[in-house]
Amino acid sequence: MTGTRDGVLGRAAVGVQEHGGAEQVHVVLPPRYCPLPSAVHPDAGRLNAHAAHWLNGYGLCRDGAQRVRMTGNDVGGFYGRIMPRAPGGRLQLAVDWCALMFAFDDQHCDEGPASLRAGDFAGFATRLLRVLEAPGTVPGDDRDPFLAAAGDLAARCRAEGTPVQVRRMVDGHRAWFLGVLWEFGCRLSDRTPSLDDYAHLRQHTAAGTATTSWTEIVDGAEIPGAAMDAPVVRALSELAFTTAAFDDDLFSYGKERWLAARDPRPARCWLNIVDILAAEHGLGLEAATAAAVDLCNRLTLRFVRLRDQVLPGAQEPLRRYLGHLSHLIRGNLEWGLRAGRYTNPDGRHPGAVRTTGSFTPAAPRADAPPPIPSIAWWWDRF
């Protein structure tokens, strides 16, 4: 594969080998520090199957590679790890949302020709936001299956959630779409962003608040604004979102390299923490991957220590939310290392990418902010 290194390079590597007549990418990651709970919802399989049936009902991901990719996303396993003890009926709302938004991400955001059509994305995203804000409105093409499915989610959201929870859900999507537009800007200018910019925007490009906004609705308990908007809780939220997003970069790295090798026009824009660390600090692949894992380990340690500081005085709705963030970090890792979304990069080459990861009980030695100004405030004394 063009641009990769053959063989195993120490503790962090990208290797290439023949697999059924096609190249296979194998990524080996250094051990990850993550002393957080691991659990999966007992009905994850049923939730996943129901979400697929719901999505297919709108004419989405019914056939071919799109159906393979949708099934391989294992959305029941993804959200079932964030809320492993939630009532299945209520959790289905969040799982259905995952199924729709993974399909939306694949088809409208960051792959293929769509990844350079910022105008198309901006127009569609504003219509999608309007549907979420005001179910029953049909801006643009009323036959668009994404908008129809989003309208169903929005109506169900209002039936289950409070006005505050609904507003938080919509605001989370607005932040996500703004982050994606920033990514479009990077691609269109063909430039890799700075580490400082990437570090604080990655939580938004990964749909952090959009993802966790559903936890409150599923729980059926509104977190008071004074608690949710407190700086220490904001820091915990950003830590969890960013850690999970950087982990996404680690287990999607092989997929990105596999797709890039088949792109007739290689880009100079890389939107992955490994490549950004390599570019900013002049690191090789092994050192950049190790630095990315070390950063995730440091963020995890900070999250754990800050969470343990907040939990004793937290009321029940906030305690639940902090528990969901804890499950998100660990569950996202376990899900991502196995998800077909990353092992079958285009829906036509199962097993083309393999990522090997492990866990370590050894905490990072330093609990000080990394030299990244945009996120250093997470180490403030709250």
C-alpha positions as CSV (number, residue, x, y, z in Angstrom):
1,M,0.0,0.0,0.0
2,T,1.4,3.4,-1.0
3,G,2.6,5.5,1.9
4,T,2.7,2.7,4.5
5,R,5.6,1.0,6.2
6,D,5.9,-2.8,5.9
7,G,6.4,-5.0,8.9
8,V,5.9,-4.3,12.6
9,L,7.6,-1.1,13.9
10,G,8.0,-1.6,17.7
11,R,4.9,-0.9,19.8
12,A,3.1,1.2,17.2
13,A,2.9,0.3,13.6
14,V,1.0,0.2,10.4
15,G,1.8,-3.0,8.5
16,V,0.6,-4.3,5.1
17,Q,0.2,-7.8,4.0
18,E,-1.8,-9.7,1.3
19,H,-5.2,-10.9,2.4
20,G,-7.3,-12.9,0.0
21,G,-5.6,-11.2,-3.0
22,A,-6.0,-7.7,-1.5
23,E,-3.8,-5.6,0.7
24,Q,-4.6,-5.7,4.4
25,V,-3.7,-2.9,6.8
26,H,-2.8,-3.9,10.3
27,V,-2.4,-1.2,13.0
28,V,-0.8,-2.1,16.3
29,L,-1.4,0.4,19.1
30,P,0.5,0.9,22.4
31,P,-1.4,-0.1,25.6
32,R,-4.2,2.2,26.6
33,Y,-4.8,3.3,30.2
34,C,-8.5,3.2,30.8
35,P,-9.6,2.2,34.4
36,L,-13.3,2.8,33.6
37,P,-16.3,0.4,33.7
38,S,-17.0,-2.0,30.8
39,A,-20.5,-3.2,30.1
40,V,-22.8,-4.0,27.2
41,H,-26.6,-3.7,27.2
42,P,-28.1,-7.2,27.3
43,D,-30.5,-6.3,24.4
44,A,-27.8,-4.8,22.2
45,G,-28.4,-7.3,19.4
46,R,-32.2,-6.7,19.4
47,L,-31.7,-2.9,19.5
48,N,-29.3,-3.1,16.6
49,A,-31.7,-5.2,14.5
50,H,-34.6,-2.9,15.3
51,A,-32.6,0.2,14.3
52,A,-31.7,-1.5,10.9
53,H,-35.4,-2.3,10.3
54,W,-36.4,1.3,11.2
55,L,-33.7,2.8,8.9
56,N,-34.6,0.5,6.0
57,G,-38.2,1.6,6.4
58,Y,-37.2,5.0,5.1
59,G,-35.4,3.5,2.1
60,L,-31.9,4.0,3.6
61,C,-29.1,1.4,3.5
62,R,-31.2,-1.4,2.1
63,D,-28.8,-2.9,-0.3
64,G,-25.2,-3.6,-1.2
65,A,-22.2,-2.0,0.5
66,Q,-24.4,0.6,2.3
67,R,-26.4,-2.1,4.1
68,V,-23.2,-4.0,4.9
69,R,-21.7,-0.9,6.4
70,M,-24.9,0.0,8.3
71,T,-25.0,-3.5,9.8
72,G,-21.3,-3.5,10.7
73,N,-21.7,-0.2,12.6
74,D,-23.3,-2.2,15.5
75,V,-25.2,0.8,16.8
76,G,-26.8,-1.3,19.5
77,G,-23.4,-2.2,20.7
78,F,-22.2,1.4,20.5
79,Y,-24.9,3.1,22.5
80,G,-25.6,-0.1,24.5
81,R,-22.1,0.5,26.0
82,I,-22.8,4.1,27.0
83,M,-26.1,3.1,28.7
84,P,-25.8,-0.6,29.5
85,R,-28.6,-0.6,32.1
86,A,-31.1,1.7,30.4
87,P,-34.7,0.6,29.6
88,G,-34.6,-1.0,26.1
89,G,-37.7,0.8,24.9
90,R,-36.3,4.2,25.7
91,L,-32.8,3.4,24.6
92,Q,-34.1,2.5,21.1
93,L,-34.5,6.2,20.4
94,A,-30.7,6.8,20.9
95,V,-29.8,3.7,18.9
96,D,-32.0,4.7,16.0
97,W,-30.4,8.1,16.0
98,C,-27.0,6.4,15.8
99,A,-28.0,4.4,12.8
100,L,-29.3,7.4,11.0
101,M,-26.3,9.6,11.8
102,F,-23.7,7.1,10.9
103,A,-25.4,6.8,7.5
104,F,-25.5,10.6,7.3
105,D,-21.9,10.9,8.2
106,D,-20.8,8.4,5.5
107,Q,-22.9,9.9,2.7
108,H,-22.8,13.6,3.4
109,C,-19.7,14.5,5.5
110,D,-16.3,12.9,5.2
111,E,-15.9,10.3,2.4
112,G,-15.6,10.4,-1.3
113,P,-16.8,13.4,-3.5
114,A,-19.2,14.5,-0.7
115,S,-16.2,15.4,1.5
116,L,-15.4,18.4,-0.8
117,R,-19.0,19.7,-1.4
118,A,-19.2,22.2,1.5
119,G,-22.1,24.0,-0.1
120,D,-24.2,20.8,-0.5
121,F,-23.5,19.9,3.1
122,A,-24.3,23.4,4.5
123,G,-27.6,23.4,2.7
124,F,-28.6,20.0,3.8
125,A,-27.4,20.4,7.4
126,T,-29.5,23.6,7.9
127,R,-32.6,21.7,6.6
128,L,-31.9,18.8,8.9
129,L,-31.5,21.2,11.9
130,R,-34.8,22.8,11.1
131,V,-36.5,19.4,11.1
132,L,-35.0,18.6,14.5
133,E,-36.1,22.0,15.8
134,A,-39.6,21.9,14.5
135,P,-41.0,18.5,13.7
136,G,-43.6,18.6,11.0
137,T,-41.7,21.2,8.9
138,V,-40.5,19.9,5.6
139,P,-37.9,22.3,4.2
140,G,-36.7,21.6,0.8
141,D,-37.4,18.2,-0.7
142,D,-40.1,16.5,1.3
143,R,-39.1,13.1,-0.2
144,D,-35.6,13.1,1.3
145,P,-35.4,9.9,3.4
146,F,-32.9,11.5,5.9
147,L,-35.2,14.4,6.6
148,A,-38.2,12.0,7.0
149,A,-36.3,9.8,9.5
150,A,-35.0,12.8,11.4
151,G,-38.5,14.1,11.7
152,D,-39.6,10.9,13.3
153,L,-36.7,11.1,15.8
154,A,-37.6,14.7,16.6
155,A,-41.2,13.8,17.3
156,R,-40.2,10.9,19.5
157,C,-37.7,13.1,21.3
158,R,-40.4,15.6,22.2
159,A,-42.7,12.9,23.4
160,E,-40.0,11.6,25.8
161,G,-38.0,14.7,26.7
162,T,-38.4,18.1,28.3
163,P,-38.1,21.4,26.4
164,V,-34.6,21.9,27.9
165,Q,-33.5,18.4,26.8
166,V,-34.8,19.0,23.3
167,R,-33.0,22.3,23.1
168,R,-29.7,20.6,24.2
169,M,-30.2,18.0,21.6
170,V,-30.6,20.5,18.8
171,D,-27.7,22.6,20.1
172,G,-25.6,19.5,20.1
173,H,-26.3,19.0,16.4
174,R,-25.6,22.6,15.6
175,A,-22.2,22.3,17.2
176,W,-21.5,19.1,15.3
177,F,-22.4,20.6,11.9
178,L,-20.3,23.7,12.6
179,G,-17.3,21.4,13.3
180,V,-17.9,19.5,10.1
181,L,-17.9,22.7,8.2
182,W,-14.6,23.5,9.7
183,E,-13.3,20.2,8.4
184,F,-14.6,21.1,4.9
185,G,-12.6,24.2,5.1
186,C,-9.4,22.2,5.8
187,R,-10.0,19.8,3.0
188,L,-10.9,22.6,0.5
189,S,-7.7,24.4,1.3
190,D,-5.8,21.1,1.3
191,R,-4.1,21.8,4.7
192,T,-3.6,19.8,7.8
193,P,-4.8,21.9,10.8
194,S,-2.7,22.8,13.8
195,L,-2.8,20.6,16.9
196,D,-4.2,23.4,19.0
197,D,-7.2,23.9,16.6
198,Y,-7.8,20.2,16.1
199,A,-7.7,19.5,19.9
200,H,-10.6,21.7,20.8
201,L,-12.6,21.2,17.7
202,R,-12.4,17.4,17.6
203,Q,-15.1,17.0,20.2
204,H,-17.5,18.8,17.8
205,T,-16.5,17.1,14.6
206,A,-17.1,13.8,16.4
207,A,-20.6,14.9,17.4
208,G,-19.9,14.8,21.1
209,T,-22.8,16.8,22.6
210,A,-25.1,15.5,19.8
211,T,-24.3,11.9,20.9
212,T,-24.7,12.3,24.7
213,S,-27.7,14.7,24.5
214,W,-29.9,11.5,24.2
215,T,-28.7,10.1,27.5
216,E,-30.8,12.7,29.5
217,I,-33.9,11.9,27.4
218,V,-33.4,8.1,27.8
219,D,-32.9,8.6,31.6
220,G,-36.1,10.7,31.8
221,A,-34.4,13.1,34.3
222,E,-33.4,16.7,33.4
223,I,-30.0,17.9,34.7
224,P,-30.4,21.4,36.1
225,G,-28.6,24.1,34.2
226,A,-26.6,25.2,37.2
227,A,-25.1,21.7,37.3
228,M,-24.8,21.0,33.6
229,D,-23.3,24.3,32.8
230,A,-20.8,24.5,35.7
231,P,-17.2,24.8,34.4
232,V,-16.1,21.6,36.1
233,V,-18.9,19.6,34.4
234,R,-18.2,21.3,31.1
235,A,-14.6,20.3,31.5
236,L,-15.6,16.7,32.2
237,S,-17.9,16.6,29.1
238,E,-15.2,18.0,26.9
239,L,-12.6,15.6,28.3
240,A,-14.9,12.6,27.6
241,F,-15.9,13.7,24.1
242,T,-12.3,14.5,23.1
243,T,-10.8,11.4,24.5
244,A,-13.4,9.3,22.7
245,A,-12.8,11.2,19.5
246,F,-9.0,10.8,19.7
247,D,-9.6,7.1,20.3
248,D,-11.7,7.1,17.1
249,D,-8.7,8.5,15.3
250,L,-6.6,5.6,16.5
251,F,-8.9,2.8,15.5
252,S,-9.9,4.6,12.2
253,Y,-6.3,5.2,11.2
254,G,-6.0,2.0,9.2
255,K,-9.3,2.7,7.4
256,E,-8.2,6.2,6.5
257,R,-4.8,4.8,5.1
258,W,-6.6,2.1,3.2
259,L,-9.0,4.6,1.5
260,A,-6.2,7.1,0.9
261,A,-4.2,4.5,-1.0
262,R,-7.1,4.1,-3.4
263,D,-7.7,7.9,-3.9
264,P,-6.5,9.0,-7.4
265,R,-5.8,12.5,-5.9
266,P,-3.8,12.1,-2.7
267,A,-4.6,14.9,-0.3
268,R,-2.3,16.9,1.9
269,C,-5.0,17.4,4.5
270,W,-5.0,14.9,7.3
271,L,-7.7,15.1,10.0
272,N,-6.4,12.5,12.4
273,I,-4.5,13.0,15.7
274,V,-1.7,10.7,14.6
275,D,-1.0,12.6,11.4
276,I,-1.3,16.0,13.1
277,L,1.1,15.1,15.8
278,A,3.5,13.8,13.2
279,A,3.3,16.9,11.1
280,E,3.5,19.3,14.1
281,H,6.4,17.7,15.8
282,G,8.2,16.0,13.0
283,L,7.6,12.5,14.2
284,G,7.6,9.2,12.5
285,L,4.6,6.9,12.5
286,E,5.7,4.9,15.5
287,A,6.5,8.0,17.6
288,A,3.3,9.8,16.5
289,T,1.1,6.9,17.4
290,A,2.7,6.5,20.8
291,A,2.3,10.2,21.4
292,A,-1.4,10.0,20.5
293,V,-2.0,7.1,22.8
294,D,-0.1,8.9,25.6
295,L,-2.3,12.0,25.1
296,C,-5.4,9.8,25.4
297,N,-4.0,8.2,28.5
298,R,-3.4,11.6,30.1
299,L,-6.9,12.9,29.2
300,T,-8.4,9.7,30.7
301,L,-6.4,10.2,34.0
302,R,-7.6,13.8,34.2
303,F,-11.2,12.7,33.6
304,V,-11.1,10.1,36.3
305,R,-9.5,12.4,38.9
306,L,-11.9,15.3,38.1
307,R,-14.9,13.0,38.0
308,D,-14.0,11.6,41.5
309,Q,-13.8,15.2,42.7
310,V,-17.3,16.0,41.5
311,L,-19.2,12.8,42.3
312,P,-19.5,13.1,46.1
313,G,-21.6,16.3,45.8
314,A,-23.5,15.5,42.6
315,Q,-27.3,14.9,42.6
316,E,-28.7,11.8,41.0
317,P,-29.3,13.1,37.4
318,L,-25.7,14.5,37.3
319,R,-24.3,11.3,38.8
320,R,-26.0,9.3,36.0
321,Y,-24.6,11.6,33.4
322,L,-21.1,11.3,34.7
323,G,-21.6,7.5,34.7
324,H,-22.6,7.7,31.0
325,L,-19.4,9.7,30.2
326,S,-17.3,7.0,32.0
327,H,-19.0,4.2,30.0
328,L,-18.6,6.3,26.8
329,I,-14.8,6.4,27.0
330,R,-14.3,2.7,27.7
331,G,-17.2,1.5,25.6
332,N,-16.2,3.5,22.6
333,L,-12.7,1.9,22.7
334,E,-14.1,-1.6,23.0
335,W,-16.6,-1.0,20.2
336,G,-14.3,0.7,17.8
337,L,-11.6,-1.9,17.9
338,R,-14.1,-4.4,16.6
339,A,-16.7,-2.5,14.5
340,G,-17.1,-3.4,10.9
341,R,-17.2,0.4,10.3
342,Y,-13.4,0.3,10.5
343,T,-12.5,-3.3,9.6
344,N,-14.5,-3.2,6.3
345,P,-13.6,0.3,5.1
346,D,-15.9,0.5,2.1
347,G,-18.4,-2.3,2.8
348,R,-16.8,-4.5,0.1
349,H,-13.6,-5.7,1.8
350,P,-14.3,-7.4,5.1
351,G,-11.2,-7.8,7.2
352,A,-9.2,-5.4,5.0
353,V,-8.2,-3.4,8.2
354,R,-7.3,-4.8,11.6
355,T,-6.4,-2.8,14.6
356,T,-4.8,-4.5,17.6
357,G,-5.1,-2.7,21.0
358,S,-4.7,-3.6,24.6
359,F,-5.1,-2.0,28.1
360,T,-2.7,-1.3,30.8
361,P,-3.3,-0.6,34.6
362,A,-0.3,1.8,34.7
363,A,-1.4,5.4,34.9
364,P,0.5,8.1,33.2
365,R,3.2,9.7,35.4
366,A,2.1,13.3,34.7
367,D,-1.2,14.8,35.5
368,A,-0.4,18.2,34.1
369,P,-1.9,19.9,31.0
370,P,-0.2,19.0,27.7
371,P,1.3,22.0,25.8
372,I,-2.0,22.6,23.9
373,P,-3.4,26.0,25.0
374,S,-7.0,25.4,23.7
375,I,-7.6,22.5,26.2
376,A,-5.3,23.5,29.1
377,W,-8.3,24.8,31.1
378,W,-9.4,21.3,31.8
379,W,-6.6,21.3,34.4
380,D,-7.9,24.4,36.2
381,R,-8.6,24.3,39.9
382,F,-12.4,24.4,39.9
